[in-house]
Amino acid sequence: MQVLIGTGGFSNDDWVGIFYPPALKKNQWLEYYAEHFDTVEINSTFYAVPAQKQMENMITRTKGQMMFCAKLHKSFTHDFTASNQSASEFKYTMQPLLENGKLGALLAQFPFAFKNTLESRTYLEQLATWFVGYPLAVEFRHVSWDKLAVYQFLADLGLHPVSLDLPALQGLPSPVLRYSQIAYLRLHGRNSANWFEGKDAAERHDYLYTEEELIPWVQVLQKIRVSQAYVYFENTTRGQGLENARMLKALLEA
């Protein structure tokens, strides 16, 4: 099994001086990132669907040595204004990654407000139909989805479950590794004070894991049998996810 470790996004301005050399141009950040990590989760696609050429350039810039996962546009998971045409356009953008074997999965990141209802499950069935042929991983943040029947439901649809490490707060799912043909783990940090009350994502994800907190994930990752496991640290505030990604890699290799 191959465990690929990276961060949620790579173009964080507060990483300059912490990770990126101050003299390094922003259009060289991806190449520098690829020298240190196996994979990256593309966040920008949540806000705007890029041109297909940008995906081709990412492969070229990383010399075909890195795997990518990419968030679905917010119209699919938050605004619910997407259509079959929207899906076709998004798949067209991602086609270079898929055809070159560099697409780990597309990520449908649903918010806490998206709960396990008949309407929501019907929507997931539609989403699975739109993205046939593309690996699609689904993240649920509400505990109502944290049931074995749900994971069977996802498997029947050909969707991959996303496992989460979140603060231990009421309403949030438990930190259990669920997987199918691949494993997809997102570590958001355990900042309980700011998870619901933080003014922005930077505050919510302001957290640095200790080795002791990561060891249980190391133990379970070493036991599962899947082709690939994608692990992304979302606690990118002040470069903390970078430190934790390196820490996890060292623990797995120890």
Buried (B, 14 or more C-beta within 10 A) or exposed (E): EEBBBBBBBBBBEEBBEEBBEEEEEEEEBBBBBBEEBBBBBBBBBBEEBBEBEBBBBBBEBBEEEBBBBBBBBBBBBBEEEBEEEBBEBBBEBBBBBBEEEBBBBBBBBBEEEBBBEEEBEEBBEEBBEBBEEBBBBBBBBBBBBBEEEBBEBBEEBBBBBBBBBBBEEEEBBEBEBBBBEBBBBBBBBBBBEBBEEBEEBBBBBBBBBEEEBBEEBBEBBEEEEBEBBBBBBBBBBBBBBBBBBBBBBEBBEE
